[in-house]
C-alpha cells in the first residue's frame, strides 16, 4: 500500500474516530486539511465509505478545489503503490471506481451547497425559482450603493442640523474635502471585520466603550488581531518545518544541493519561533509591555533575517 503519512496522537484520533460527531479545532497551518483527507481516504481504503456518499463544505472555491485535488492525489498514491502487486486487481478496480466517483463527489462551498438544496426544494420556500448567487463583483457594487445612500442621507440630516456628530466623523476619517472614498473604504473594512466576529452586532456595540487612557493593546478587538498574526506566524513556521522535512528526507544529491539553504532556514525559523513566543505573551496577558517588546523584536528580526541563496542570486 501507499506510504502512510505520519500524524500526531491527536490527529490520529481525529482520523480514526467513528460512530459519533467530532469537532477538530486547531491553528492555521497545523494540518487540519491533511487530517480530513486521511480520514476520508482511510474509510475508502477500508471499504467503509464511498466517495459518492460524502459531503465536504468549505468557505471558498479555492479550498474546495484543493480538497478535491488532495483526495485525488491520495487515491492515485494508493493505486500506484499496489499497481505492481499480483492478485489484487479487484482492489485496483475498486479504487479506480472511487476515483471516477470523486468527479461527482459533493465537495463545494457552503453557498453552493445551500443553493443546490434550495433549488431541489424550491416549492417549499417563498424564494423565486430564478434566484442565483451574487458574484463577488455584484456584492461589492451593492455594498457601494448602500454606502452611497447612507452617506447621502446622513449629509441631508447634517444639513438640517440633526447630525453634527456625523460631520465630525466624516472630517476625521474622510479624505480631502468633497471626497468620501476613504471614508467608504474605512466603513466597509470595519463592516467586513465585524462580520468575522462570532457576534458582529455585539462586537460593534462594545466598541468605543474603553477609557481614553487604556493602552490600545488592552482594548477590545486587539486580541483578535494578535491571534490572527499568531496564526500567520504559525503558517510561516509550519512552511519552514515542511521544507526542512523534505530536504532532510531526500537523497544524497538533494542533501548536497540543500546545504547552502539549511543554515538560512534554521536561522530564520529560530527568529519566527521567538516572535511567536513573544506574541503568545501578549495574547495570554502575561506581561503589560509584551506588545511594545514584540514590536522591537520584529524590527530586530527584519534586520537579522537572512535571504535564501536563490533570492540573493535573483536580486544580483
C-alpha positions in Angstrom: 0.0 0.0 0.0 1.0 3.7 -0.3 3.5 5.0 2.3 1.5 6.4 5.2 1.9 9.9 6.4 2.8 10.4 10.0 0.3 12.1 12.3 0.3 13.2 16.0 -1.7 11.3 18.5 -4.5 13.9 18.5 -4.5 13.9 14.7 -4.7 10.1 14.5 -7.6 10.1 17.0 -9.5 12.5 14.7 -8.7 10.2 11.7 -9.8 7.0 13.4 -12.9 8.3 15.3 -16.1 6.6 14.1 -19.8 6.5 15.0 -20.1 10.0 16.6 -19.7 13.6 15.7 -16.3 15.2 16.2 -15.0 18.8 16.2 -11.4 19.4 15.3 -10.1 22.9 16.3 -6.5 23.8 15.5 -4.4 26.8 14.4 -3.9 27.6 10.7 -1.2 25.5 9.1 -1.4 22.7 11.7 -2.7 20.1 9.2 -6.5 20.1 9.5 -7.0 19.6 5.8 -4.4 16.8 5.7 -6.2 15.1 8.6 -9.6 15.4 6.9 -8.2 13.9 3.7 -6.7 11.0 5.5 -9.9 10.5 7.4 -11.8 10.2 4.1 -9.1 8.0 2.4 -8.8 5.7 5.4 -12.5 4.9 5.2 -12.3 4.4 1.4 -9.3 2.2 1.9 -11.2 0.1 4.5 -14.3 0.0 2.3 -16.3 1.9 5.0 -17.1 4.8 2.7 -17.8 5.5 -1.0 -16.9 9.0 -2.4 -20.4 9.4 -3.8 -21.7 9.5 -0.2 -19.5 12.3 1.3 -20.3 15.9 1.9 -17.4 18.3 2.3 -18.1 22.0 2.7 -15.5 24.8 2.6 -15.7 28.6 2.8 -14.0 29.3 -0.6 -14.0 27.7 -4.1 -10.2 27.5 -3.9 -10.4 25.5 -0.7 -13.0 23.1 -2.3 -10.8 22.6 -5.3 -7.8 22.0 -3.1 -9.7 19.4 -1.1 -10.8 17.6 -4.3 -7.2 17.6 -5.6 -5.8 16.3 -2.4 -8.2 13.4 -2.2 -7.5 12.6 -5.9 -3.7 12.7 -5.2 -4.2 10.4 -2.2 -6.2 7.9 -4.3 -3.6 8.0 -7.0 -0.9 7.2 -4.4 -2.9 4.2 -3.2 -3.3 2.9 -6.7 0.3 3.5 -7.8 1.6 1.7 -4.7 -0.3 -1.5 -5.4 -0.3 -1.4 -9.2 2.7 -3.8 -9.4 1.4 -6.4 -6.9 -0.1 -9.5 -8.4 -3.5 -10.9 -7.4 -5.1 -7.6 -6.3 -6.7 -6.4 -9.5 -10.1 -6.2 -7.7 -8.6 -3.7 -5.2 -7.3 -1.6 -8.0 -10.6 -1.7 -9.8 -12.4 -0.6 -6.6 -10.1 2.3 -6.1 -10.3 3.3 -9.8 -14.1 3.3 -9.4 -13.7 5.6 -6.4 -11.6 7.9 -8.5 -14.4 8.1 -11.0 -17.0 8.8 -8.3 -14.8 11.6 -7.0 -15.6 13.7 -10.1 -19.2 13.9 -8.8 -18.5 14.0 -5.1 -20.3 16.7 -3.1 -17.3 18.9 -2.3 -18.2 22.6 -2.6 -18.6 25.9 -0.7 -21.4 26.4 1.8 -23.0 28.8 -0.6 -23.1 26.4 -3.5 -24.5 23.6 -1.3 -27.2 25.8 0.1 -28.1 26.9 -3.4 -28.5 23.3 -4.6 -30.5 22.5 -1.5 -32.9 25.4 -2.1 -33.2 24.6 -5.8 -34.1 21.0 -5.0 -36.9 22.1 -2.6 -37.8 25.5 -4.1 -41.5 24.6 -3.9 -41.3 24.6 0.0 -39.9 28.2 0.0 -41.1 31.7 -1.0 -37.9 32.2 -3.0 -38.3 32.8 -6.7 -37.1 29.8 -8.7 -34.9 32.0 -10.8 -32.7 33.1 -7.8 -28.9 32.8 -8.1 -25.8 33.6 -6.1 -24.4 37.1 -6.5 -20.9 37.3 -7.8 -18.2 39.0 -5.8 -18.3 42.0 -8.1 -22.1 42.3 -7.7 -21.7 42.1 -3.9 -19.1 44.9 -4.0 -21.3 47.1 -6.1 -24.3 46.5 -3.8 -22.2 47.5 -0.8 -21.1 50.6 -2.6 -24.7 51.5 -3.5 -25.8 51.1 0.1 -22.9 53.2 1.3 -23.7 56.0 -1.1 -27.3 56.0 0.0 -26.3 56.0 3.7 -23.9 58.9 3.3 -26.3 60.9 1.3 -29.0 60.5 4.0 -26.5 61.4 6.8 -25.4 64.6 4.9 -29.0 65.6 4.5 -29.6 65.1 8.2 -26.5 67.1 9.0 -27.7 70.0 6.7 -30.8 70.1 8.8 -28.8 70.4 11.9 -29.6 67.0 13.4 -26.3 65.2 12.8 -23.3 67.3 13.8 -21.5 64.2 15.1 -21.6 62.7 11.6 -19.8 65.7 10.1 -17.1 65.4 12.8 -16.8 61.7 12.0 -16.6 62.4 8.2 -13.9 65.0 8.7 -11.8 62.7 10.9 -12.0 59.6 8.7 -12.6 61.0 5.2 -10.1 62.1 2.6 -9.8 65.5 1.0 -12.8 67.8 1.1 -15.6 66.6 -1.1 -14.1 63.1 -1.5 -15.7 60.3 0.6 -13.8 57.4 -0.9 -11.5 57.0 2.0 -14.5 57.2 4.4 -16.3 54.5 2.4 -13.3 52.2 2.4 -12.9 52.6 6.2 -16.5 51.8 6.9 -16.6 48.8 4.6 -13.4 47.5 6.1 -14.9 47.8 9.6 -18.1 46.0 8.3 -16.0 43.1 6.9 -14.0 42.8 10.1 -17.2 42.9 12.2 -18.6 40.0 10.2 -15.6 37.9 11.0 -16.5 38.1 14.7 -18.8 35.4 16.3 -21.4 38.0 17.1 -20.9 41.1 14.8 -23.6 43.2 16.4 -22.4 42.6 19.9 -18.8 43.3 18.9 -19.8 46.6 17.3 -21.9 47.7 20.3 -18.9 47.2 22.6 -16.5 49.4 20.6 -15.6 52.8 21.9 -16.5 52.0 25.5 -13.0 51.8 26.8 -11.4 54.6 28.8 -9.3 57.1 26.7 -6.2 56.3 28.6 -6.5 52.5 28.2 -3.4 51.1 26.3 -4.5 50.1 22.8 -3.1 46.5 23.3 -5.7 46.1 26.1 -8.6 47.3 24.1 -11.4 45.0 22.8 -10.6 43.6 19.4 -6.8 43.9 19.7 -6.5 40.3 20.9 -8.3 39.3 17.7 -5.7 41.0 15.6 -2.9 39.4 17.7 -4.4 35.9 17.3 -4.6 36.4 13.5 -1.0 37.5 13.5 -0.1 34.5 15.6 -1.8 32.2 13.1 0.2 33.8 10.2 3.4 33.2 12.1 2.3 29.6 12.7 1.7 29.2 8.9 5.1 30.6 8.2 6.9 28.3 10.8 4.9 25.3 9.5 6.1 26.0 6.0 9.7 26.2 7.2 9.3 22.8 9.0 7.8 21.2 5.9 10.7 22.5 3.8 13.2 21.1 6.3 11.4 17.7 6.3 11.6 17.5 2.5 15.3 18.4 2.5 16.2 16.0 5.3 14.3 13.1 3.9 15.8 13.5 0.4 18.6 11.5 -1.2 22.3 12.4 -1.0 22.1 14.6 -4.1 19.4 16.7 -2.6 21.3 16.9 0.7 24.3 18.3 -1.1 22.2 20.8 -3.0 20.3 21.9 0.1 23.3 22.5 2.3 23.5 26.2 1.5 19.8 26.6 2.3 19.7 24.7 5.7 21.6 27.3 7.7 19.4 30.1 6.4 16.2 28.1 7.1 17.3 27.2 10.7 18.3 30.9 11.3 15.0 32.3 10.1 12.9 29.7 11.7 14.5 30.5 15.0 13.6 34.2 14.6 10.0 33.4 13.7 9.5 31.0 16.6 10.9 33.6 19.0 8.4 36.1 17.6 5.6 33.5 18.2 6.7 33.2 21.8 6.6 37.0 22.3 3.2 37.2 20.7 1.9 34.4 22.9 2.8 36.5 26.0 0.7 39.3 24.6 -2.3 37.0 23.9 -2.1 35.4 27.4 -1.8 38.8 29.0 1.3 37.7 31.0 3.1 41.0 30.5 1.8 44.6 30.2 4.6 45.6 27.8 4.5 42.5 25.7 3.3 44.3 22.6 5.9 47.0 22.7 8.6 44.4 23.2 7.1 42.4 20.3 7.3 45.4 18.0 11.0 45.9 18.9 11.6 42.2 18.3 10.0 42.4 14.9 12.2 45.4 13.9 15.3 43.4 15.1 14.1 40.3 13.2 13.8 42.3 10.0 17.4 43.3 10.2 18.6 39.8 11.2 16.6 37.8 8.7 18.7 36.2 6.1 17.8 35.8 2.4 17.9 32.4 0.8 20.8 32.0 -1.7 18.3 31.8 -4.6 16.8 35.2 -3.6 20.2 36.8 -3.5 21.1 35.4 -6.9 17.9 36.8 -8.4 18.5 40.3 -7.0 22.1 40.3 -8.3 
